[in-house]
């Protein structure tokens, strides 16, 4: 358990944290969010003593962390930042094993940990352990940064806007992975973001801050239904709704999707998906209208080098218009065999995708209660 007791921090005349009092329970995924300068990153960094408060105390499992050696404290708390900070002269395995080695784990103890963690994110040990960071994609590098934070099995992991520099598809995949790992390993995660989509998708509890104070600490559903301050309502933007609100598919889609012409050949298609870290993509006609989808599994099963993906297209993905009612769209989403819905403009070109994510579930429950459960 992490507990803040009257924690304050100032820089000159500027008060960054103003007598914070809140508690984070073991195994909880807590997201700190708010406008720039609200104090969220400062709050995060007081937990591992990268920033020392001017007043008040932070407790971990009842122990005042100001009494704990800061170096020892940081070795028991995972920390992931946007810049990743992988050591370029170390292999993937060596990067992940940094903290276990500092803690004097023998090789026969830390090497199985590396193997297990790599498998956990779909990066098999044999293929990846001896690569260097420069040989990895941005998404893979960020995965290794997360694994390094988990390698010594810390009960608490701090994450400071870790996915902010990634493209939307890779970012969403990593969000789902981190949430899955957190549930599996039962870690307490404190996560900073400025993105409300990300907060709604990942959090058990959202802490909304402004001016160094907490305006509201609540579940995503409670925040959506009952924002406690006009600033929160404004920050929620398109997410704030009530039953019967006229929301459409366009309000929930992501617009940056991977598309390719039906004449694109197999090896090029596989490389496009690899670079974007996805396992399927949209196929379009010469006039850019929607033609279908193709998956990596289908290409592997049916494709030969030089074959066009137009010959292997699938039509399993539900299709909706940009202006289709959001309620109807979510019903199609949750029965979709491929886990997403394709959103089209009136001229049949691709507007975006709505994916089956925890955000969609949270939004559906917040807007329509139990109708989707």
C-alpha positions in Angstrom: 0.0 0.0 0.0 1.2 3.5 -0.8 0.0 6.4 1.3 0.5 10.1 1.0 0.1 12.2 4.1 0.0 16.0 3.7 2.7 15.9 1.0 3.7 19.3 -0.3 6.4 20.5 -2.7 7.3 24.0 -3.9 9.9 25.4 -6.2 10.4 29.0 -5.2 7.1 30.7 -5.0 5.4 28.0 -7.1 3.6 25.3 -5.1 3.7 22.1 -7.2 2.1 19.8 -4.6 -0.4 21.1 -2.0 -0.9 18.9 1.0 -1.8 15.7 -0.9 -3.6 13.0 1.0 -4.6 9.7 -0.7 -4.0 6.0 -0.7 -3.2 3.4 -3.3 -4.1 -0.2 -2.5 -1.9 -3.2 -3.3 -2.5 -4.6 -6.9 -4.3 -1.4 -8.0 -3.7 0.3 -11.3 -3.8 4.0 -10.6 -3.5 6.7 -13.3 -2.5 10.3 -12.5 -3.8 12.7 -15.0 -4.5 16.4 -15.4 -3.3 19.5 -17.3 0.4 20.3 -17.8 2.0 21.5 -14.6 -0.7 19.9 -12.4 1.9 18.0 -10.3 1.3 14.4 -11.6 4.9 13.6 -12.5 6.2 15.2 -9.2 3.7 13.1 -7.3 5.0 9.9 -9.1 8.7 10.8 -8.4 8.1 11.3 -4.7 7.3 7.6 -4.4 10.8 6.5 -5.4 12.4 9.6 -3.9 13.7 11.1 -7.1 11.9 14.1 -5.7 11.9 14.8 -2.0 8.8 16.6 -0.6 9.2 19.8 1.5 6.5 18.6 3.9 4.4 15.5 4.7 5.3 11.9 4.4 5.0 9.0 1.9 4.5 5.5 3.3 4.9 2.2 1.6 3.4 -0.7 3.5 3.4 1.5 6.6 7.1 2.4 6.4 8.1 6.1 6.1 10.2 6.0 2.9 12.3 9.0 4.0 13.9 6.6 6.5 14.9 4.2 3.7 18.1 4.4 1.7 17.0 5.9 -1.6 19.2 3.6 -3.7 17.9 0.5 -2.0 14.3 1.9 -2.3 14.7 2.4 -6.1 15.9 -1.2 -6.5 12.6 -2.4 -5.1 10.4 -0.1 -7.3 10.2 -0.5 -11.1 10.4 2.7 -13.1 9.5 3.2 -16.8 9.8 6.5 -18.7 9.0 7.6 -22.2 12.7 7.9 -23.2 13.1 4.2 -22.3 16.8 4.5 -21.4 18.1 1.2 -22.7 21.8 0.8 -22.6 22.9 0.7 -26.3 26.0 -1.4 -25.6 24.0 -4.1 -23.8 22.0 -6.9 -25.3 18.2 -7.3 -24.6 19.0 -9.9 -22.0 21.7 -7.7 -20.3 19.3 -4.7 -20.2 16.5 -6.7 -18.6 18.9 -8.2 -16.1 20.4 -4.9 -14.9 18.6 -4.7 -11.5 18.7 -8.5 -10.7 22.5 -8.3 -11.2 22.7 -5.2 -8.9 20.8 -7.3 -6.4 23.4 -10.0 -6.8 21.1 -12.6 -8.3 23.2 -15.5 -9.7 22.9 -16.2 -13.4 20.9 -19.4 -12.8 18.2 -17.2 -11.1 18.1 -14.1 -13.4 18.3 -15.9 -16.8 15.1 -17.9 -16.3 13.4 -14.6 -15.3 14.6 -13.0 -18.6 13.3 -16.0 -20.6 9.9 -15.9 -18.9 9.4 -12.1 -19.3 10.3 -12.2 -23.0 7.8 -14.9 -23.5 5.2 -12.9 -21.7 5.3 -10.1 -24.4 5.7 -12.4 -27.3 9.4 -11.9 -27.9 10.9 -15.4 -27.7 14.3 -15.6 -25.9 16.2 -17.4 -28.7 15.3 -14.8 -31.3 15.6 -11.6 -29.2 17.8 -12.0 -26.1 21.1 -11.3 -27.9 19.9 -8.4 -30.0 20.9 -4.9 -29.3 18.4 -2.0 -28.8 19.3 -0.6 -32.2 18.0 -3.8 -33.8 14.5 -3.4 -32.2 11.5 -1.4 -33.3 10.3 1.4 -31.0 7.5 -0.8 -29.7 9.9 -3.6 -28.9 12.3 -1.2 -27.2 9.5 0.0 -25.0 8.5 -3.6 -24.2 12.1 -4.2 -23.0 11.9 -1.0 -20.9 8.8 -2.4 -19.2 10.4 -5.9 -18.7 13.5 -4.3 -17.1 11.2 -2.6 -14.6 9.6 -6.0 -13.8 12.8 -8.1 -13.7 13.4 -8.0 -10.0 9.7 -8.7 -9.3 9.1 -5.3 -7.6 5.6 -5.0 -6.0 5.3 -1.4 -7.3 6.0 -0.1 -10.8 6.0 3.6 -11.7 5.3 4.6 -15.3 5.8 8.2 -16.5 4.0 8.7 -19.9 5.8 5.5 -21.2 4.0 5.3 -24.5 3.8 9.0 -25.5 6.3 8.7 -28.3 4.8 5.6 -30.0 2.4 5.5 -32.9 -1.2 4.9 -32.0 -1.4 1.2 -33.0 1.8 0.2 -31.2 0.7 2.4 -28.2 -2.7 0.6 -28.0 -1.1 -2.8 -28.2 1.3 -2.0 -25.4 -1.5 -0.6 -23.2 -3.3 -3.9 -23.5 -0.1 -5.8 -22.8 0.8 -3.8 -19.7 -2.7 -4.2 -18.3 -2.7 -7.9 -18.9 0.7 -8.3 -17.3 -0.4 -6.2 -14.3 -3.4 -8.4 -13.7 -1.3 -11.6 -14.2 1.5 -10.5 -11.9 -0.7 -8.5 -9.4 1.6 -5.5 -9.5 0.7 -2.1 -8.1 1.2 0.4 -11.0 1.2 4.2 -10.7 0.9 5.6 -14.3 1.2 9.2 -15.4 -0.5 10.3 -18.6 -2.1 13.4 -20.2 -4.3 11.3 -22.5 -7.8 10.6 -21.2 -8.2 7.7 -23.7 -5.3 6.0 -22.1 -6.5 6.7 -18.5 -10.0 5.3 -19.3 -8.5 2.2 -21.0 -6.0 1.3 -18.3 -7.0 2.6 -14.8 -8.8 0.9 -11.9 -8.7 4.4 -10.3 -8.1 7.8 -11.9 -6.6 10.6 -9.9 -7.3 13.9 -11.6 -5.0 16.7 -10.5 -4.9 20.4 -10.9 -2.6 23.0 -9.3 -1.0 20.4 -7.1 -4.3 19.2 -5.6 -6.6 16.3 -6.3 -9.8 17.4 -7.8 -11.3 13.8 -8.0 -10.1 10.3 -7.3 -12.6 7.8 -8.8 -13.1 4.8 -11.1 -13.3 5.5 -14.8 -17.0 4.9 -14.8 -17.6 7.3 -11.8 -15.4 10.0 -13.5 -17.5 9.7 -16.7 -20.8 9.8 -15.0 -20.1 12.3 -12.2 -17.2 14.6 -12.9 -16.5 16.6 -9.7 -15.3 19.8 -11.3 -15.9 21.7 -14.5 -12.2 21.3 -15.4 -12.6 17.5 -15.4 -15.7 17.8 -17.6 -13.7 20.0 -20.1 -10.8 17.6 -20.0 -13.1 14.6 -20.6 -14.2 16.3 -23.9 -15.9 13.7 -26.2 -15.9 11.1 -23.4 -18.4 12.8 -21.2 -21.8 11.5 -22.0 -25.1 10.4 -20.5 -27.5 7.7 -21.5 -29.2 8.9 -24.7 -26.4 11.2 -25.9 -26.1 11.3 -29.6 -22.7 9.7 -29.9 -21.6 8.1 -33.2 -19.0 5.6 -34.4 -16.7 8.5 -35.3 -16.5 9.5 -31.6 -14.8 6.2 -30.7 -12.6 5.3 -33.7 -8.9 5.6 -34.1 -8.0 7.2 -37.4 -4.4 6.1 -37.9 -4.9 2.6 -39.4 -2.6 0.5 -41.6 -3.9 0.3 -45.2 -2.5 -1.2 -48.3 -3.6 -1.6 -51.9 -5.0 -5.0 -52.9 -2.1 -5.2 -55.4 0.5 -5.1 -52.5 2.5 -8.3 -52.4 2.9 -10.7 -49.6 6.4 -10.0 -48.4 5.9 -6.2 -48.5 2.6 -6.7 -46.5 4.3 -8.8 -43.8 7.0 -6.1 -43.5 4.4 -3.3 -43.2 2.6 -5.2 -40.4 5.9 -6.0 -38.7 6.9 -2.3 -38.6 3.6 -1.3 -37.2 3.5 -4.2 -34.8 0.1 -5.4 -35.9 -1.3 -8.7 -37.2 -3.8 -7.5 -39.7 -4.4 -4.6 -42.0 -7.0 -2.9 -44.2 -7.0 -3.6 -48.0 -8.2 -0.8 -50.3 -9.1 -0.6 -54.0 -7.4 1.6 -56.5 -9.9 4.4 -55.8 -9.1 4.1 -52.0 -12.4 2.6 -51.2 -12.6 -0.3 -48.7 -12.0 -3.8 -50.1 -11.5 -6.0 -47.1 -8.9 -7.1 -44.5 -6.0 -9.5 -44.5 -4.3 -11.1 -41.6 -0.7 -12.2 -41.0 -1.9 -15.7 -40.3 -3.7 -15.8 -43.7 -0.7 -14.6 -45.5 1.5 -17.2 -43.8 -1.0 -20.0 -44.6 -1.9 -19.1 -48.2 0.7 -16.6 -49.4 3.6 -17.1 -51.6 6.3 -14.6 -52.4 5.0 -12.2 -55.1 1.3 -13.0 -54.5 -1.1 -10.1 -54.2 -3.0 -9.7 -51.0 -6.2 -9.0 -52.9 -6.4 -12.7 -53.6 -6.4 -13.5 -49.8 -8.8 -10.8 -48.5 -11.3 -11.7 -45.8 -14.7 -10.0 -45.1 -15.2 -11.0 -41.4 -14.8 -7.5 -40.0 -18.1 -5.7 -39.4 -18.5 -2.4 -41.2 -20.2 0.7 -40.0 -20.7 4.2 -41.3 -18.9 7.1 -39.6 -22.3 8.5 -38.4 -23.7 5.2 -37.2 -25.2 5.2 -33.7 -22.5 4.4 -31.1 -24.8 1.9 -29.3 -25.3 -0.1 -32.4 -21.6 0.1 -33.2 -20.6 -1.3 -29.8 -23.0 -4.2 -30.3 -21.3 -5.1 -33.6 -17.9 -4.7 -31.9 -18.6 -7.2 -29.2 -19.8 -9.8 -31.6 -17.0 -9.1 -34.1 -15.0 -12.3 -34.9 -11.8 -10.3 -35.5 -12.1 -8.0 -32.5 -12.6 -4.7 -34.3 -15.1 -2.8 -36.5 -14.1 -0.9 -39.7 -15.6 2.6 -40.0 -16.3 4.0 -43.4 -17.0 7.5 -44.8 -20.0 8.1 -47.0 -17.9 7.5 -50.1 -16.8 4.0 -48.8 -13.2 5.1 -48.0 -11.8 4.1 -44.6 -12.4 6.6 -41.8 -10.9 4.4 -39.0 -11.2 1.4 -36.7 -12.9 0.8 -33.4 -11.1 -2.0 -31.5 -12.2 -4.3 -28.8 -10.3 -2.9 -25.9 -10.9 -2.3 -22.2 -11.6 1.4 -23.1 -14.5 0.3 -25.3 -15.9 -1.8 -22.5 -15.5 1.0 -20.0 -17.1 3.5 -22.3 -20.0 1.2 -23.1 -20.7 0.4 -19.5 -20.5 4.1 -18.5 -22.9 5.2 -21.3 -25.4 2.3 -21.3 -25.1 0.5 -18.0 -25.5 -3.2 -18.2 -26.8 -3.4 -21.7 -23.4 -4.6 -23.1 -22.4 -6.9 -20.2 
